[in-house]
Amino acid sequence: MTVRRQKVLLAAHTALKQSEENYRIVAESASDMIVTVDESVTILFVNPASHEILGYQPEELIGRKISAFIPEPFVTVCMETLKRYLKTGEQTMSWNNIELPAVRRDGSEIEIEISFGEHRGDKRAFTAVIRDITERKQTAEVLRKSEEYRNLFRCANDAILIFDPADETILDANERACAVYGFKRKKFLGKSIREMSKEISRGDEPIRELLRKGSYEEFETVQFRADGTRRFTF
């Protein structure tokens, strides 16, 4: 072997060692969980983020299958997809931003997002970056339900007023309420229900019951429209 050849191999070896060290530093400091598995999805490497996300120390997962935290039937789908890829070389699904449930060490379930990548050396291996998206999914669900509520509130056939029970100030009014009472929405906001009621005392007890029990019985009362005419409500 020539001296020049030896220098090239030494430089390549040094670069590889440096690359591996850089990867280790990045992986160990990452907030996302990083997992490397072999062709049989046996876990070869896990970074410390596994403890924060799944409750496992890295050494508890190394040597185990991904079924340690990916439940059925999702783990079977992952296995079949990988086997098909190893046999044909064709990806039948995206390897990026896959959303799956995962089971933590304590048995609780979270939502995760996984992105895969393949690297080949002496042996083929696959590295996954796993992110806990439970909070993001919960926030999205809250927003979805909030939007559903807003649509129901806005389009309801009944007049609906939302008010602060402490001082009975109106906080919101739907379109039907504006039509029934003859007020523009801006005029409703900040207005007291007491200003619109003929028999103020009849509403006091139902409001106290609502605050005490979270529910109340329907009751009849008389309220005034913007033009002063009376409206019987319950």
N, C-alpha and C positions, 0 to 999 in steps of 0.2 A: 504493500500500500504506500502510495507516495505521501510525502509530507503535506502537500497541498490537499490531498484527499482527507488526511487525518484532521487538518484544520477545519475543513468544511463540516465533517462529521461532528467535531467537537463544538463548533459554533451552533450546529443544528440541535445538538443535545442540550447545550446551555440555553438556547432559545426555548426549547420545549419545557425545560425545568422552570424557566422564568414564567412561561405561559401558564403552567400548572399552578405555580405559586400565586400568580395574579388571580386565576380562577378561584383558588381556595379562599383568598382574602375577600373577593367580591361575594362569593357564596356564603361565607360565614357571617358577613355583615349585612346581608340582604334581609329585608323584612318579609319578602315573599319566601315561601317554602320551595326549595330546589331539591328534586329527587332524580337520581339516575338509576335506571333499571336495565337489566340485560334482556335478551330475547325471550326469556321465560317470565318477564316482569318481576324478577327477583330484585329486590332493592339493594343496590351496591353502595349508594351514597345518599345521605340526607344532611341538609344543613341545620343549624340550631333553631331556625324559625319553626321547625316542626313542633317544638314545645309550645310556642305561643299559639300556633294555629290549631294543632291537633292534640296537644297535651302529652305527646310522646317525646322522650329524649331521642336523639339520633340513633344511639346504639340499640334502642328498643325496636327500631324498624329495620335496620340493616340485616339482610339475610331473609327477610320475610317477603311475602307477595304483597302487591298493592291492595289485595282484598283485605288487608289489615285495616284499611280505612275507607276503601271504596265499596259500598254495599252492592248486593245483587238488585236488579239484573244488570246494573251498569258495568260491573267488573267483567261479566261474561261478554258483553258487547265490546269492551275494550280489548279483551283477549282475542276474540274472533277477528276483530278489525286488524290487530297487529299480525296475527297468523296469516291473514290474507295478504297483507302488505309484504311480509317476509317471503311469501311464496311467489307473488306476482310482481312485486315492486310498484304496484298501483295503490294510490291513496283513494279510498272510497269516501272519505269524509275529511273535513278541514281539521287540521291539528292545532288550530289557534282558537283561543277564547271559548273552550268547551265548558259549558256549565253543568255541574253535577252535584249531587249531595255527597257529603262525606261524614263519617262517623268518628267523633273524637274518642279519646281514650276512656272518658267517663261515660260513654254511650250516647251523649247528646249529638244531635245532627246539625250540621252547618251546610251552607251553600258555598261551593268553591268554583273557581274558574281556572282551567288548566290550558297551558300551551305547551306542545311537544316539539322537540327537535331531535334529529338523529345525528350521531357522530360515529365515525368508523375508525378503528385503530386495529389492534390485533384482533379485537372482537367488536361486534356491533353493540351499540348501547344507545339508549334513548334518555334524554333529560327532559324533565317536566318542570315548569315553573307554575306553582300553585298559589293562588291568591284567595283569601277569605272574602267573599262578597256578600256575606249574610246581611250585614248592616245595609249595604247598598240595595239588596233585594227587598228588605223590609221597608226601606224608605220609599222605594218605587211602589210598593203595595199600598203604603199609606197615601201616597200622592194619587194613585189610581182610585182608591176608595173615596178620597176627598173630592176628586173630580166627578165621580159618580154621584156623590151627595150634592155637589154644587148643581149638577144638571137636574137632579130630582127636585131640589129646592127651587131652582129657577123656573122649571116648567110645570110645577104642581098646579092642579086645578083649584086647590084650596088656598086661601090667603094665609101666609105664614109670616109671623113676626118673630125675630130672635131678639131677646132683650136680656139685660143684666138684672138678675133677680134682686141684687142688693139695692139698686135705686130705680129699677124698672125703666131704665133708659133703653130705647130701641137701638140695636146694633146693626140689624139688617132687615130688609123686607123684600119678599119676592115680587115678581111682576104682577101676580094675581092680587096681592095685598095692595099694591099701588093703584090698581084698577078699581078695586072694591072701595077703598077709603078715599080715593081721589087725590092722593098726595104723590108728588114726585119722590123718587127714592131719596134724593138728597134732603128733602124736607122731613122725611121719616127719621133719618139717622140723627140720633141725639135727642129726639123727642121722647117725652115720658108717656108711658101708657096711661098714666093717671090723667093726663091732659085730655085723653080721648074717651075716658070712661065716665058714665053717669053715676054708677054706684061703685065707688072706689073700694069700699070695705068688702064687697062680695068677692073680690079677687085676692084679698090679703091672706085668707086662710089657705086657699089652694096653693099659693106660692110658698107659704110656710111648710105645707105638707110636701110639696115638691122638693124643697131643700132638705127636709128631714128624711123622707122615704125614697126619693128619686122617682116618685110617681104621684098622680093626683086624679081625682074624679072629675069628669066633665061638669061644667056648671054654666048656667045661662047668665048673660050680662048684656047691658046696653052700651054701645060705644057710638061715638060721633064721627061722621065723615068730615072731609075738609070743608064742605059747604054747610055744615051744621046739622044736616039731617041725621036721624038716628038709624042705627043698624043693630039688630038683635043678633048676638053671637053666642056660641058655646064651645 
